[in-house]
Amino acid sequence: MGRTRLQSIHVHPVKAFRGTAPREAVVEPWGLAGDRRWVLIDDGGKVVTQRQQPRLAQAAAELLPGGGVRLSAPGTDPLTVPAPRTVGTVPVEIFRDKVEAVLAEDDAAHAWCSAYLGADVRLAFMDDPGTRRPVDPEYALPGETVSFADGYPLLLTTTASLEALNSLIAQGDHAQEGPLPMNRFRPNVVVSGTAAWAEDDWSRIAIGEVTFRVPKKCGRCVVTTTDQATAERGREPLHTLGRHRRLDGNLVFGQSLVPLSRGTIRVGDPVTILD
């Protein structure tokens, strides 16, 4: 086992779309700069993700200066969408949270996304992540907020735990589905040089110059069964997680993070376990 370090960084500008893997990223209180600030909503204002639309795995979003995004997907022409001005908000329902967001100003953005999915959706932007959505109060400290991520500012996974999970999959009933790549779990930060499942016991860590608290293990959903290249679904990893990683009523892989400081993290940064 080598030095514990940050192996990769992943930013998903539009929730549920494929993201990018920059060499460095700015850590803001609500997550990595630009991560999951955009989201698709249906005609009732509910968030649309790969849970409902696995084809989103094949759509990609690239962050542009100023907070805009460049969208691309198979069979479509790329589209550039600037960050909208805050001239009025619409209600967005993300799980149990009600959040205010701003619609993309150009109707072409909504038309592009709707045409790709074959469903009526709109593209919305979180203009003020410092106030719009608090972290789950059961696990939050006062004033903590989050973008359109599932529940917490960042998600951490480790290479050793993925190797251990893939070993379990190889011994199970659906071995032909493995080994799974890390993108099934859509993390923000991937750490190498640990023992398998070591992250279960962390409560506070530092990545380079930035410190984080580790409030909660990440319960996994059907999105993890979606091949991020083909959008096809299988049984793994939920089948194996259900047999070996059922903790506190959830099928667990990875840890949620909340930043305790600002700064920039870089691939190769040391990861220090503080508590």
C-alpha positions, 0 to 999 in steps of 0.5 A: 500500500503506497502513499495515500493521495488524491488520484483523480478529480471529477466535476459534473457541471450538469447533474446526471451528465458525464463530467470532466476530470480536471487536474485541479479544482477549487473547493467552495463551501458547497462543493467543487467549483462548477459541480452540479450547478445545473440540473434538468427538471420535468414539467412539475419541477422535479429533478430528472436524473439517470434514475429516470433517464439512463440515457443521460449517461451518454450526454456530456457537459463541459464547464465554461468560464462564467458558469456556462456549459457546453452540452454534447450527446450522441446524434446531436450538435453541441450547444453552448448555454451561458449562465443565466441572469437572476431575473426570477426563479422557479421551484425545483424539487430534489428528493425532499428539498424544495429549492429555487433555481433560474431557468436557462434563458435560451429556449434552445437549451430546453429544446436540446435536452428535451429532444435528446431525451424525448421528454419535456424537460427544462435546464435550470441553474443554481444561481446562489449555492450559498443560500439556496439549499441546506445540507440535511440537518440530521448531518449538517453543521449550521450554515452548510449548503450544497449544490444539486448533488444528491445530498452533500458537497462532495463524494469520495471513493477509494481505489482499494474499495473498488478493487475489493468490491470487484473481487466480491462481484467476481465471486458472485452470481453476476460475475460477467458484469464485472469488473466495474469502473469507478465512473459507476459511482460518480465521485468527486474525488478518488483516493488511492493508497488506502486499505479497502473500506478504510474510509468507513472509519474516517471523520475528518481528513485533509486533501492537500491544503483543504480540510473536510469532515466526513459526515455520512457513508453514501447509500447507493441507488440504481444509477450505479447499475447503469453502464456510463458508456452504453446507458444499459443497466445490469444487476451490479453493484447493488446485488453484491453491495446488498450481500456485503455492504448493507450498513445502517439500512443502506447499500454503501459505497463511498463517503460524503464530504463537507468542506471545512475550509476553502482552497484548491485541490490537485491530483497527487495531493497527499490525503491525511486522515485527521480523525 
